[in-house]
Amino acid sequence: MKYRKKPVVIEAVQFSATESGDTLVFDKAPKWLQDAFQEETITRVLGDSVNGGDWDFLSIKTLEGNMLVSPDDFIIRGVEGELYPCKPDIFRKTYEAVED
């Protein structure tokens, strides 16, 4: 059988990091993202500890374990409030913007 994903509305924000690794940049960081940092559901991982580079990464605690968020990945807040990363190409194929 084939199945279609039900139309649900999620919240998401795209992650980027500066080359210096000094700043985490989010486009209009929502409260749920700020809360996730406060609760340490999301933590910062310095690039040199991952790949020897200058880019910062994030680690998200998920039901499947810790998942690495690379620059340009999207952080999605699902229908149950769960957080998980998504690669930009998959995000664009799966989701489209909706108006409030």
DSSP file (Angstrom, degrees, kcal/mol; ACC not computed):
  #  RESIDUE AA STRUCTURE BP1 BP2  ACC     N-H-->O    O-->H-N    N-H-->O    O-->H-N    TCO  KAPPA ALPHA  PHI   PSI    X-CA   Y-CA   Z-CA
    1    1 A M              0   0    0      0, 0.0     2,-0.3     0, 0.0     0, 0.0   0.000 360.0 360.0 360.0 157.1    0.0    0.0    0.0
    2    2 A K        -     0   0    0      2,-0.0     2,-0.3     0, 0.0     0, 0.0  -0.858 360.0-162.3-110.0 149.8    1.0    3.6   -0.4
    3    3 A Y        -     0   0    0     -2,-0.3     2,-0.4     2,-0.0     0, 0.0  -0.963   9.2-146.5-132.3 148.9    0.5    6.3    2.2
    4    4 A R        -     0   0    0     -2,-0.3     2,-0.2     3,-0.0    -2,-0.0  -0.928  30.5-109.9-112.7 139.4    0.4   10.1    2.2
    5    5 A K        -     0   0    0     -2,-0.4     3,-0.0     1,-0.1    -2,-0.0  -0.488  38.0-114.4 -66.7 132.0    1.6   12.1    5.1
    6    6 A K        -     0   0    0     -2,-0.2     2,-1.0     1,-0.1    -1,-0.1  -0.368  34.2-102.7 -64.9 144.7   -1.2   13.8    6.9
    7    7 A P        +     0   0    0      0, 0.0     2,-0.3     0, 0.0    -1,-0.1  -0.596  57.1 160.7 -74.4 106.3   -1.2   17.6    6.6
    8    8 A V        -     0   0    0     -2,-1.0     2,-0.5    -3,-0.0    -3,-0.0  -0.915  37.1-125.5-122.0 151.9    0.1   18.8   10.0
    9    9 A V        +     0   0    0     -2,-0.3     2,-0.3    86,-0.0    86,-0.0  -0.864  31.7 178.6-100.2 127.7    1.6   22.2   10.8
   10   10 A I        -     0   0    0     -2,-0.5     2,-0.4    69,-0.0    68,-0.2  -0.754  24.7-125.4-117.7 167.0    5.1   22.1   12.4
   11   11 A E  E     +A   77   0A   0     66,-1.6    66,-3.3    -2,-0.3     2,-0.3  -0.909  34.1 170.3-110.5 145.8    7.4   24.9   13.6
   12   12 A A  E     -A   76   0A   0     -2,-0.4     2,-0.3    64,-0.2    64,-0.2  -0.991  19.3-165.5-152.2 156.5   11.0   25.0   12.3
   13   13 A V  E     -A   75   0A   0     62,-1.7    62,-3.1    -2,-0.3     2,-0.4  -0.993  24.4-124.4-142.9 142.0   14.0   27.2   12.3
   14   14 A Q  E     -A   74   0A   0     -2,-0.3    13,-0.6    60,-0.2     2,-0.4  -0.724  23.8-141.5 -91.3 136.9   17.1   27.0   10.2
   15   15 A F  E     +C   26   0B   0     58,-3.0    57,-4.1    -2,-0.4     2,-0.3  -0.771  25.4 165.9 -98.0 137.0   20.5   26.8   12.0
   16   16 A S  E     -C   25   0B   0      9,-1.5     9,-2.1    -2,-0.4     2,-0.3  -0.970  16.1-156.0-141.9 160.4   23.7   28.5   10.8
   17   17 A A  E     -C   24   0B   0     -2,-0.3     7,-0.2     7,-0.2     2,-0.1  -0.972  22.4-113.1-134.9 149.2   27.0   29.3   12.4
   18   18 A T    >   -     0   0    0      5,-1.6     3,-0.9    -2,-0.3    38,-0.4  -0.423  29.9-115.6 -75.9 158.1   29.6   31.9   11.7
   19   19 A E  T 3  S+     0   0    0      1,-0.3    -1,-0.1    36,-0.1     0, 0.0   0.826 116.6  57.0 -63.4 -30.3   33.0   30.7   10.4
   20   20 A S  T 3  S-     0   0    0      1,-0.1    -1,-0.3     3,-0.0    35,-0.1   0.721 102.5-134.6 -73.4 -19.4   34.6   32.0   13.6
   21   21 A G  S <  S+     0   0    0     -3,-0.9    -2,-0.1     2,-0.2    -1,-0.1   0.545  75.3 113.3  78.1   5.8   32.4   29.7   15.7
   22   22 A D  S    S+     0   0    0      1,-0.1     2,-0.4    34,-0.0    -3,-0.1   0.723  70.2  44.4 -82.2 -21.3   31.7   32.6   18.1
   23   23 A T        -     0   0    0     -5,-0.0    -5,-1.6     2,-0.0     2,-0.5  -0.974  62.2-149.2-133.2 135.1   28.0   33.1   17.3
   24   24 A L  E     -C   17   0B   0     -2,-0.4     2,-0.5    -7,-0.2    -7,-0.2  -0.884  25.3-155.8 -95.3 132.4   25.0   30.9   16.8
   25   25 A V  E     +C   16   0B   0     -9,-2.1    -9,-1.5    -2,-0.5     2,-0.4  -0.939  18.2 170.2-118.9 125.5   22.6   32.5   14.3
   26   26 A F  E     -C   15   0B   0     -2,-0.5     2,-1.1   -11,-0.2     3,-0.5  -0.985  37.9-119.7-128.9 142.8   18.9   31.8   14.1
   27   27 A D  S    S-     0   0    0    -13,-0.6   -13,-0.1    -2,-0.4    -2,-0.0  -0.719  93.5 -26.2 -81.7 103.2   16.4   33.7   12.1
   28   28 A K  S    S-     0   0    0     -2,-1.1    -1,-0.3     1,-0.2     0, 0.0   0.982  82.7-134.8  55.5  68.7   14.0   35.0   14.8
   29   29 A A        -     0   0    0     -3,-0.5    -1,-0.2     1,-0.1   -16,-0.0  -0.334  19.7-137.2 -57.2 118.4   14.6   32.3   17.5
   30   30 A P    >>  -     0   0    0      0, 0.0     4,-2.0     0, 0.0     3,-0.6  -0.280  21.7-106.2 -74.0 164.5   11.2   31.3   18.8
   31   31 A K  H 3> S+     0   0    0      1,-0.2     4,-3.0     2,-0.2     5,-0.2   0.871 118.4  59.2 -59.4 -39.3   10.6   30.7   22.5
   32   32 A W  H 3> S+     0   0    0      1,-0.2     4,-1.7     2,-0.2    -1,-0.2   0.842 107.2  47.8 -61.8 -31.7   10.5   26.9   22.2
   33   33 A L  H <> S+     0   0    0     -3,-0.6     4,-1.8     2,-0.2    -1,-0.2   0.917 111.7  48.4 -74.0 -43.6   14.1   27.1   20.8
   34   34 A Q  H  X S+     0   0    0     -4,-2.0     4,-2.2     1,-0.2    -2,-0.2   0.914 112.0  50.8 -59.6 -42.6   15.3   29.3   23.6
   35   35 A D  H  X S+     0   0    0     -4,-3.0     4,-2.8     1,-0.2     6,-0.2   0.885 105.4  56.3 -62.1 -39.6   13.6   27.0   26.1
   36   36 A A  H  <>S+     0   0    0     -4,-1.7     5,-2.3    -5,-0.2     6,-1.7   0.873 109.2  46.0 -63.0 -37.3   15.3   24.0   24.6
   37   37 A F  H ><5S+     0   0    0     -4,-1.8     3,-0.9     3,-0.2    -1,-0.2   0.921 112.6  50.6 -67.7 -43.9   18.7   25.6   25.1
   38   38 A Q  H 3<5S+     0   0    0     -4,-2.2    -2,-0.2     1,-0.3    -1,-0.2   0.895 114.7  43.1 -60.2 -41.4   17.8   26.6   28.7
   39   39 A E  T 3<5S-     0   0    0     -4,-2.8    -1,-0.3    -5,-0.1    -2,-0.2   0.470 112.4-122.0 -83.5  -3.0   16.6   23.0   29.4
   40   40 A E  T < 5S+     0   0    0     -3,-0.9    -3,-0.2    -4,-0.3     3,-0.1   0.762  75.9 128.9  62.2  28.8   19.7   21.6   27.6
   41   41 A T  S   <S+     0   0    0     -5,-2.3    20,-2.7     1,-0.2     2,-0.4   0.808  80.6  37.7 -72.0 -32.4   17.7   19.6   25.2
   42   42 A I  E    S-D   60   0C   0     -6,-1.7     2,-0.3    18,-0.2    -2,-0.3  -0.982  79.8-179.6-117.7 130.8   19.8   21.4   22.6
   43   43 A T  E     -D   59   0C   0     16,-2.3    16,-2.6    -2,-0.4     2,-0.3  -0.931  28.6-111.3-128.8 154.7   23.5   22.0   23.4
   44   44 A R  E     -D   58   0C   0     -2,-0.3     2,-0.5    14,-0.2    14,-0.2  -0.648  25.1-164.6 -85.0 138.0   26.3   23.6   21.4
   45   45 A V  E     -D   57   0C   0     12,-2.9    12,-3.0    -2,-0.3     2,-0.1  -0.989  22.3-125.2-123.6 120.9   29.1   21.4   20.1
   46   46 A L    >>  -     0   0    0     -2,-0.5     3,-1.6    10,-0.2     4,-0.5  -0.417  16.8-127.6 -68.9 138.9   32.3   23.2   18.9
   47   47 A G  H >>>S+     0   0    0      1,-0.3     4,-2.8     7,-0.3     3,-1.4   0.820 104.8  61.1 -56.1 -37.1   33.3   22.4   15.4
   48   48 A D  H 345S+     0   0    0      4,-0.3    -1,-0.3     1,-0.3     4,-0.1   0.738 101.8  53.7 -68.1 -19.5   36.8   21.4   16.3
   49   49 A S  H <45S+     0   0    0     -3,-1.6    -1,-0.3     2,-0.1    -2,-0.2   0.610 117.8  36.6 -86.1 -11.0   35.5   18.6   18.5
   50   50 A V  H <<5S-     0   0    0     -3,-1.4    -2,-0.2    -4,-0.5    -3,-0.1   0.839 142.8 -10.5-102.8 -52.9   33.4   17.2   15.6
   51   51 A N  T  <5S-     0   0    0     -4,-2.8    -3,-0.2     4,-0.2    -2,-0.1   0.264  89.4-103.7-137.2  12.3   35.4   17.7   12.4
   52   52 A G  S   <S+     0   0    0     -5,-1.0    -4,-0.3     1,-0.2    -5,-0.1   0.547  84.4 121.0  76.2   5.3   38.4   19.9   13.2
   53   53 A G  S    S-     0   0    0     -6,-0.9    -1,-0.2     2,-0.2    -3,-0.2  -0.285  75.1-113.3 -97.3-177.5   36.7   22.8   11.5
   54   54 A D  S    S+     0   0    0     -7,-0.2    -7,-0.3    -3,-0.1     2,-0.2   0.575  80.7 103.7 -90.9 -11.6   35.5   26.2   12.6
   55   55 A W        -     0   0    0     -8,-0.2     2,-0.2    -9,-0.1    -4,-0.2  -0.479  65.9-133.2 -77.0 141.3   31.8   25.6   12.3
   56   56 A D        -     0   0    0    -38,-0.4     2,-0.3   -10,-0.2   -10,-0.2  -0.599  20.3-164.6 -85.7 154.4   29.7   25.0   15.3
   57   57 A F  E     -D   45   0C   0    -12,-3.0   -12,-2.9    -2,-0.2     2,-0.3  -0.798   9.6-135.0-126.3 170.1   27.2   22.2   15.5
   58   58 A L  E     -DE  44  69C   0     11,-2.0    11,-3.3    -2,-0.3     2,-0.4  -0.918   5.6-145.9-124.7 156.6   24.3   21.5   17.8
   59   59 A S  E     -DE  43  68C   0    -16,-2.6   -16,-2.3    -2,-0.3     2,-0.5  -0.993  12.6-162.0-121.8 129.0   23.3   18.3   19.6
   60   60 A I  E     -DE  42  67C   0      7,-2.7     7,-2.5    -2,-0.4     2,-0.7  -0.938  16.9-134.2-112.1 130.0   19.6   17.6   20.1
   61   61 A K  E     + E   0  66C   0    -20,-2.7    22,-0.3    -2,-0.5     2,-0.2  -0.739  39.4 168.2 -79.0 117.8   18.4   15.0   22.7
   62   62 A T  E >   - E   0  65C   0      3,-1.4     3,-1.6    -2,-0.7    22,-0.1  -0.729  53.0 -99.4-122.9 173.8   15.7   13.0   20.9
   63   63 A L  T 3  S+     0   0    0      1,-0.3     3,-0.1    -2,-0.2    -2,-0.0   0.772 126.1  52.5 -63.8 -24.9   13.9    9.7   21.6
   64   64 A E  T 3  S-     0   0    0      1,-0.4    -1,-0.3     3,-0.0     2,-0.2   0.383 125.4 -95.4 -90.2   3.2   16.4    8.0   19.3
   65   65 A G  E <   -E   62   0C   0     -3,-1.6    -3,-1.4     2,-0.1    -1,-0.4  -0.613  69.9 -22.5 110.5-174.6   19.4    9.5   21.1
   66   66 A N  E     -E   61   0C   0     -5,-0.2     2,-0.4    -2,-0.2    -5,-0.2  -0.525  60.9-163.0 -74.1 134.8   21.5   12.6   20.5
   67   67 A M  E     -E   60   0C   0     -7,-2.5    -7,-2.7    -2,-0.2     2,-0.3  -0.965  15.8-126.1-122.1 137.2   21.4   13.8   16.9
   68   68 A L  E     -E   59   0C   0     -2,-0.4     2,-0.6    -9,-0.2    -9,-0.2  -0.622  15.3-153.1 -83.1 135.4   23.9   16.2   15.4
   69   69 A V  E     -E   58   0C   0    -11,-3.3   -11,-2.0    -2,-0.3     3,-0.1  -0.950  12.8-159.2-109.5 117.8   22.6   19.4   13.8
   70   70 A S    >   -     0   0    0     -2,-0.6     3,-2.1   -13,-0.2   -55,-0.2  -0.542  37.6 -76.3 -90.1 159.4   24.9   20.8   11.1
   71   71 A P  T 3  S+     0   0    0      0, 0.0   -55,-0.3     0, 0.0    -1,-0.1  -0.295 120.9  22.2 -53.6 139.9   24.9   24.3    9.8
   72   72 A D  T 3  S+     0   0    0    -57,-4.1   -56,-0.1     1,-0.3     2,-0.0   0.212  93.3 126.7  81.0 -10.0   21.9   25.0    7.5
   73   73 A D    <   -     0   0    0     -3,-2.1   -58,-3.0    14,-0.1     2,-0.4  -0.364  60.6-121.1 -67.1 156.6   19.9   22.1    8.9
   74   74 A F  E     -AB  14  86A   0     12,-3.1    12,-2.0   -60,-0.2     2,-0.6  -0.806  11.2-143.3 -97.4 142.9   16.4   22.8   10.1
   75   75 A I  E     -AB  13  85A   0    -62,-3.1   -62,-1.7    -2,-0.4     2,-0.4  -0.948  23.8-159.4-103.6 120.0   15.4   22.2   13.7
   76   76 A I  E     -AB  12  84A   0      8,-3.0     8,-1.7    -2,-0.6     2,-0.7  -0.820  15.4-153.8-105.8 137.6   11.8   21.0   13.7
   77   77 A R  E     -AB  11  83A   0    -66,-3.3   -66,-1.6    -2,-0.4     6,-0.2  -0.948  28.1-149.6-106.4 111.2    9.3   21.1   16.6
   78   78 A G    >   -     0   0    0      4,-3.2     3,-1.9    -2,-0.7   -67,-0.1   0.021  31.1 -85.6 -77.0-177.0    6.9   18.3   15.9
   79   79 A V  T 3  S+     0   0    0      1,-0.3    -1,-0.1     2,-0.1   -70,-0.0   0.704 129.2  46.0 -65.9 -21.8    3.2   17.9   16.8
   80   80 A E  T 3  S-     0   0    0      2,-0.1    -1,-0.3     0, 0.0     3,-0.1   0.255 124.2 -99.8-102.1  10.5    4.0   16.5   20.3
   81   81 A G  S <  S+     0   0    0     -3,-1.9    -2,-0.1     1,-0.3     2,-0.1   0.461  75.7 146.8  85.6   1.3    6.7   19.2   21.0
   82   82 A E        -     0   0    0     -5,-0.1    -4,-3.2     1,-0.0     2,-0.4  -0.394  38.8-140.7 -71.4 149.3    9.5   16.9   20.1
   83   83 A L  E     +B   77   0A   0    -22,-0.3    -6,-0.2    -6,-0.2    -1,-0.0  -0.895  29.2 155.1-113.2 141.3   12.6   18.4   18.4
   84   84 A Y  E     -B   76   0A   0     -8,-1.7    -8,-3.0    -2,-0.4     2,-0.2  -0.979  36.7-110.7-159.4 154.0   14.7   16.8   15.7
   85   85 A P  E     -B   75   0A   0      0, 0.0     2,-0.3     0, 0.0   -10,-0.2  -0.496  25.6-169.2 -86.4 157.6   17.0   18.0   12.9
   86   86 A C  E     -B   74   0A   0    -12,-2.0   -12,-3.1    -2,-0.2    -2,-0.0  -0.978  25.4-117.0-146.2 131.8   16.2   17.8    9.2
   87   87 A K     >  -     0   0    0     -2,-0.3     4,-2.6   -14,-0.2     3,-0.3  -0.386  30.9-117.3 -65.7 145.3   18.6   18.3    6.2
   88   88 A P  H  > S+     0   0    0      0, 0.0     4,-2.4     0, 0.0     5,-0.2   0.851 111.5  51.6 -56.0 -40.3   17.6   21.3    4.0
   89   89 A D  H  > S+     0   0    0      2,-0.2     4,-1.3     1,-0.2     5,-0.1   0.905 113.4  44.2 -66.8 -40.0   16.9   19.3    0.9
   90   90 A I  H  > S+     0   0    0     -3,-0.3     4,-1.6     2,-0.2     5,-0.2   0.900 112.0  54.1 -68.3 -41.1   14.6   16.9    2.7
   91   91 A F  H  X S+     0   0    0     -4,-2.6     4,-2.9     1,-0.2     3,-0.4   0.933 108.8  47.8 -58.6 -46.9   12.9   19.8    4.5
   92   92 A R  H  < S+     0   0    0     -4,-2.4    -1,-0.2     1,-0.2    -2,-0.2   0.800 112.9  48.5 -68.0 -28.6   12.1   21.6    1.2
   93   93 A K  H  < S+     0   0    0     -4,-1.3    -1,-0.2    -5,-0.2    -2,-0.2   0.744 121.1  36.0 -78.7 -23.7   10.7   18.5   -0.4
   94   94 A T  H  < S+     0   0    0     -4,-1.6     2,-0.3    -3,-0.4    -2,-0.2   0.774 115.3  44.1-101.5 -31.9    8.5   17.7    2.7
   95   95 A Y     <  -     0   0    0     -4,-2.9     2,-0.3    -5,-0.2    -1,-0.1  -0.841  52.0-170.4-122.8 152.6    7.3   21.1    4.0
   96   96 A E        -     0   0    0     -2,-0.3    -3,-0.0    -3,-0.1     2,-0.0  -0.975  37.2 -95.1-135.2 153.0    6.0   24.3    2.6
   97   97 A A        -     0   0    0     -2,-0.3     2,-0.3     1,-0.0     0, 0.0  -0.330  37.4-164.7 -66.9 145.0    5.4   27.6    4.4
   98   98 A V        -     0   0    0     -2,-0.0     2,-0.3     2,-0.0    -1,-0.0  -0.923  19.7-116.8-125.4 155.5    1.9   28.4    5.8
   99   99 A E              0   0    0     -2,-0.3     0, 0.0     1,-0.1     0, 0.0  -0.680 360.0 360.0 -91.2 147.2    0.5   31.7    7.0
  100  100 A D              0   0    0     -2,-0.3    -1,-0.1     0, 0.0    -2,-0.0   0.490 360.0 360.0 -65.7 360.0   -0.6   32.1   10.6
